[in-house]
Every structure is written in C-alpha cells, then in structure tokens.
Amino acid sequence: FLFKMMSFMQSRLGPMEAGPYGSMQLLAEVGKFMQKEDIVPERADAPIFKMAPIIVLVSTFLLVVVVPFGPDAYFTNFQAGVFYALAIGSLSVIGILVAGWASANKYSLLGGLRAAGQLIAYELPMVLAVVGVVVQAGSLDLFEIVRMQAEGEIFGLSWFGNPFILTQMVGFVIFMIATQAELTQPPFDMPIAESELVTGYMTEYSGIRFLLFFIAEFASAGAFGIIAATLFLGGYWLPGLDMHADYMNVVGPLVLLGKMLFVTFIIFWVRFTYPRFREDQLQKFAWTLLIPLALVNILATMVLKVAF
C-alpha cells in the first residue's frame, strides 16, 4: 500500500514483479530480510542489543489493547484508556535509546540521543492535544469518547453526531504533527538522517532485527492512526449506524480500519512531501508553536464547555 501510494504520487509504477500488480511485495521484503545474516558488533552489549527492537515492537502492539473496535469487540476496557495509550506510546523511546547505546557505534548513539530529545519534545504537545478531547468528552474512557461523538450534536444536527475533529481541529492537527515526530518520519527524521547518521540507531542492525524495527515503524503508524481515529473521527461508529447494535462487532472493525488507512495516508503523504527540519528548527517548532497553541486550544475548550 505504501509503495504503491508513494509511486503514484511520484508518477511511477512501483512494485510490479512480486505477485499480481506487485501485491506480494511485502512478503518478498520479509523473505529478503530473513535471509540476511544476523550480525552483532564485537563491542556491542549483545543481550540489550538484541532486546531493543523487541521493546519497540511490543510497545507498539500494546497500544491497540485499549482501542474499542465494537460494542463487544475489544481486548480490555480501561476507564483511563487515554492515559494508558499515551503512557505506552512513549515507551518506544526506551527501545530506541537502548539500541543506540548498546550498538557501540557513535552514529547509533547520536541517533538514539536525537530520538530521545525529539520524542520528549513532541510527547508534550501530543498529550496537550488529547487533553482538549478529554475535556470535551469529560472522560478518559475511549468507549465513552466514542459514545460522546456518536450521540452528540453539532449545530443542532443529531443524526451526524459530533466527531471531535469538527470542534477539535486544532488538536487533531497538533496530534498528527506530534505523531509524525513520534514515528521519526520526515520531516522529523533527524534520529535516522541517512545522509548524516547512516540510519542512526539502526546502523548496526541487520536481518531479522532490522526487520523488527521496520515492522515497528509501520505498525506504529497504524496504531497511532487507530488512536487518532478513535479520539477525533468517531472510532468504530459512522453516522446512521447504531454504535450499540450487535452488527457493529463486525462492521465496527472495518469502519475503524478505513479511518486508520485515511490517517496513515496523511502520515505517509507528509513523509514523501516535505524536506527534513534542522535539529534547532525541530525543537523550536515544538516548544514555541505547538505547545502554546495546544494550551490555547485547551483553554478555549474549557471556556466553551462551561458556556455551552
């Protein structure tokens, strides 16, 4: 999907050889990486070096645990689901730091430190963007947030519900920018920066371990896409559907998948469109623009919540 989308954006064909219309390219990529030798540098801290990609991958899949896919289609129902999602979403920085330090490579260490600085800087605007949604919904429960969007009203129209993207557009934009930075995707790819750091914290990884980082990067895009769809786009609900009906246990996951693909399309569209920030520009953008804007959004949400 990504390769084809990127190719059409750049007026190219993309993968064509592996399977019909290149549809089996993903399997070809996995097979290629699994055949490569798994190398551990001589001076690396081997146990921690091997553990790092697993930490990043596991933290990604733990995000999905609290997402409601239907009225009865969920792994668990935390009353503080938003708090859990934001906490787990920040765990990946530990795996990246571990990878950079354990590789015994200065490029890797620089990449790990850049990633830590970047993720800390953009974690704050992401949290503040979500606070606006929490204030409007009056709950940290993701089920309740979906219900408020499904049963709310906007401009006196109840059939359309109240998807929070309408009232929290500023929060949605900030959340998407922060997500781009959390994923270390261009224009926020300073921790990898092939032209400077030779893929940064992943420099010494090969074979299946590099594949795990590769999978984690795209799985994280999907996981953050699902979180964004739940918080701002109504989750598994669509106008005209009864979110409590039994059929939503089948239709709901498909609706959420469609919304996730829309959000990930935006992420990858930005990735292949904009040039990389300098490190000082990256930090300045977060601390002088995104965070004050998110605080203003929270203040406006609280005032309107009390007034209306």
C-alpha positions in Angstrom: 0.0 0.0 0.0 2.7 2.4 1.0 5.0 1.6 -2.0 2.1 1.9 -4.5 0.8 5.2 -2.9 4.3 6.7 -3.0 4.9 5.6 -6.6 1.6 7.1 -7.8 2.4 10.4 -6.0 5.7 10.5 -7.9 4.3 9.3 -11.3 6.0 5.9 -11.1 4.6 2.3 -11.3 6.0 1.0 -8.0 6.3 -2.8 -7.3 5.2 -4.9 -10.2 7.0 -8.2 -10.1 6.1 -9.8 -6.8 2.6 -11.2 -7.2 -0.3 -9.7 -9.2 0.3 -6.0 -9.7 3.1 -6.2 -7.0 0.6 -7.2 -4.3 3.1 -9.7 -2.7 5.9 -7.2 -2.4 5.6 -7.2 1.4 6.2 -11.0 1.6 9.2 -10.5 -0.8 10.7 -7.9 1.6 10.2 -10.1 4.6 11.8 -13.0 2.9 14.8 -10.9 1.8 15.4 -9.7 5.4 15.1 -13.1 6.9 17.8 -14.5 4.6 20.3 -11.9 5.7 22.9 -12.7 8.4 22.1 -11.5 11.9 25.2 -9.6 12.9 26.1 -8.4 16.5 29.0 -6.0 16.6 32.0 -7.2 18.6 31.8 -4.5 21.2 28.1 -4.3 21.5 26.2 -5.3 24.6 24.7 -8.3 23.0 21.7 -9.1 25.2 20.5 -5.5 25.3 21.3 -5.0 21.6 19.1 -8.0 20.8 16.3 -6.8 23.1 15.9 -3.3 21.7 13.8 -4.0 18.6 11.5 -6.2 20.7 10.9 -3.4 23.2 10.0 -1.0 20.3 7.7 -3.6 18.6 5.9 -4.7 21.8 5.2 -1.1 22.9 3.5 -0.6 19.5 1.2 -3.6 19.8 0.3 -2.8 23.4 -1.3 0.5 22.1 -4.1 -1.4 20.5 -5.1 -3.2 23.7 -7.4 -0.3 24.8 -9.0 0.6 21.5 -12.7 -0.3 21.1 -13.4 -2.0 17.8 -17.1 -2.5 18.5 -19.6 -2.6 21.4 -18.2 -6.0 22.4 -15.1 -6.2 20.2 -12.3 -5.1 22.5 -9.3 -6.6 24.3 -9.8 -4.6 27.5 -11.9 -1.7 28.7 -9.8 0.7 30.9 -11.6 3.7 32.4 -8.3 5.5 32.0 -7.7 4.2 28.4 -6.4 7.6 27.1 -3.9 7.7 30.0 -2.7 4.2 29.2 -2.4 4.8 25.5 -0.3 8.0 26.0 1.9 6.2 28.5 2.6 3.2 26.4 3.1 5.3 23.3 6.1 6.9 24.9 7.8 3.5 25.8 9.3 3.2 22.3 11.9 5.8 23.1 13.4 3.4 25.7 13.9 0.8 22.9 15.5 3.4 20.6 17.8 4.7 23.3 18.8 1.1 24.2 19.5 0.4 20.5 21.7 3.5 20.1 23.7 2.9 23.3 24.1 -0.9 23.0 25.4 -0.8 19.4 28.8 0.6 20.5 28.6 2.9 17.5 28.8 6.7 17.7 26.4 7.2 14.8 23.9 5.0 16.6 24.4 6.7 19.9 23.8 10.1 18.3 20.7 8.8 16.6 19.4 7.4 19.9 20.0 10.7 21.7 18.4 12.7 18.9 15.4 10.4 19.1 15.1 10.9 22.9 15.2 14.7 22.6 12.7 14.7 19.8 10.2 12.3 21.4 10.3 14.1 24.7 9.7 17.4 22.9 6.8 16.2 20.9 5.2 14.0 23.6 4.1 17.1 25.4 2.1 18.7 22.5 0.6 15.3 21.8 -0.7 14.9 25.4 -2.0 18.5 25.4 -3.8 17.9 22.1 -5.6 14.9 23.6 -6.5 16.9 26.8 -8.8 19.0 24.6 -10.7 15.8 23.6 -10.8 14.6 27.2 -12.2 17.9 28.5 -14.9 17.9 25.8 -15.8 14.3 26.4 -15.5 14.5 30.2 -13.8 11.1 30.3 -10.6 9.2 29.9 -12.5 6.1 28.7 -12.2 5.5 24.9 -15.6 3.9 24.8 -17.1 7.0 26.4 -15.2 9.2 23.9 -16.7 7.3 21.0 -20.2 7.4 22.6 -19.9 11.2 23.0 -19.1 11.6 19.4 -21.9 9.3 18.2 -24.6 10.7 20.5 -23.5 14.4 20.5 -24.9 17.2 18.4 -23.3 19.9 16.3 -25.2 22.9 15.0 -28.4 21.3 16.2 -27.9 18.2 14.0 -28.1 15.0 16.0 -28.0 12.5 13.1 -24.5 13.5 12.2 -23.3 13.1 15.8 -20.3 15.3 16.9 -17.0 13.9 15.6 -14.4 15.8 17.7 -12.4 16.7 14.5 -15.1 19.4 14.0 -14.6 21.1 17.3 -11.0 19.9 18.0 -9.5 20.5 14.5 -6.6 22.4 16.1 -6.0 19.4 18.5 -6.2 17.0 15.6 -3.6 18.9 13.6 -1.2 19.1 16.6 -1.8 15.4 17.3 -0.9 14.5 13.7 2.2 16.6 13.7 3.3 15.1 17.0 2.6 11.6 15.7 4.8 12.3 12.7 7.6 13.3 15.1 7.0 10.3 17.4 7.3 8.0 14.3 10.6 9.8 13.3 9.1 10.1 9.9 10.2 13.0 7.6 10.2 15.9 8.1 11.1 14.8 11.6 13.6 12.0 10.7 16.7 13.6 12.4 17.3 10.4 14.5 17.7 8.4 11.3 19.1 11.0 8.8 20.7 8.7 6.3 22.9 11.5 4.9 24.3 12.3 8.3 24.0 9.3 10.7 23.8 6.3 8.3 20.3 5.4 9.6 21.2 6.4 13.2 20.2 4.0 15.9 19.6 1.2 13.3 23.1 1.4 11.8 24.4 -1.9 13.2 21.2 -3.9 12.8 20.7 -6.4 10.0 18.5 -9.3 9.1 15.5 -10.1 11.3 16.3 -7.4 13.9 16.3 -4.7 11.3 13.1 -6.1 10.0 11.6 -5.8 13.5 12.4 -2.1 13.5 11.0 -1.8 10.1 7.7 -3.6 11.2 7.5 -1.5 14.3 7.8 1.8 12.3 4.8 0.9 10.1 2.9 -0.8 12.9 3.3 2.3 15.0 1.8 4.4 12.1 -1.2 2.1 12.1 -1.5 2.1 15.9 -1.4 5.9 16.2 -3.8 6.0 13.2 -6.3 3.9 15.2 -5.9 6.2 18.3 -6.4 9.3 16.2 -9.4 7.8 14.5 -10.9 6.9 17.9 -10.2 10.3 19.5 -11.2 12.6 16.6 -13.0 10.6 13.9 -15.7 8.8 15.9 -13.9 5.5 16.3 -15.8 2.4 15.0 -19.0 4.5 14.6 -20.4 6.1 11.4 -23.4 8.4 11.1 -26.5 6.4 10.5 -25.2 3.3 12.4 -26.3 2.3 15.9 -23.0 2.0 17.8 -24.6 -0.4 20.4 -26.0 -2.8 17.8 -24.6 -6.4 17.6 -23.7 -6.0 13.9 -21.2 -3.3 14.9 -18.9 -6.0 16.2 -18.4 -6.9 12.6 -18.9 -3.6 10.8 -17.1 -1.6 13.5 -13.6 -3.0 12.9 -14.0 -2.4 9.2 -15.0 1.2 9.8 -12.1 1.7 12.1 -9.7 0.1 9.6 -10.9 2.5 6.9 -10.4 5.5 9.1 -7.0 4.2 10.1 -6.0 3.9 6.5 -7.1 7.5 5.9 -5.0 8.8 8.8 -1.9 6.7 7.8 -2.3 8.1 4.2 -1.9 11.6 5.7 1.2 10.5 7.6 2.9 9.0 4.6 1.7 11.8 2.3 3.6 14.2 4.6 6.5 11.9 4.7 7.1 12.0 1.0 6.3 15.6 0.5 8.2 17.8 2.9 12.0 18.2 3.5 13.7 17.5 6.8 13.9 20.0 9.6 17.2 21.0 11.1 17.5 19.9 14.8 17.1 23.5 16.1 14.1 24.1 13.9 12.6 20.8 15.1 12.9 21.8 18.8 11.8 25.4 18.2 8.7 24.3 16.3 7.6 22.1 19.3 8.4 24.5 22.2 7.5 27.9 20.6 4.5 27.0 18.4 2.8 23.6 19.1 2.8 23.7 22.9 1.4 27.3 23.2 -1.2 26.5 20.5 -2.2 23.3 22.4 -2.6 25.3 25.6 -4.7 27.9 23.9 -6.9 25.1 22.5 -7.4 23.6 26.0 -8.3 27.0 27.4 -10.8 27.6 24.6 -12.3 24.1 25.0 -12.8 24.7 28.8 -14.5 28.1 28.3 -16.8 26.7 25.6 -17.5 23.6 27.7 -18.7 25.8 30.6 -20.6 28.2 28.4 -22.5 25.6 26.3 
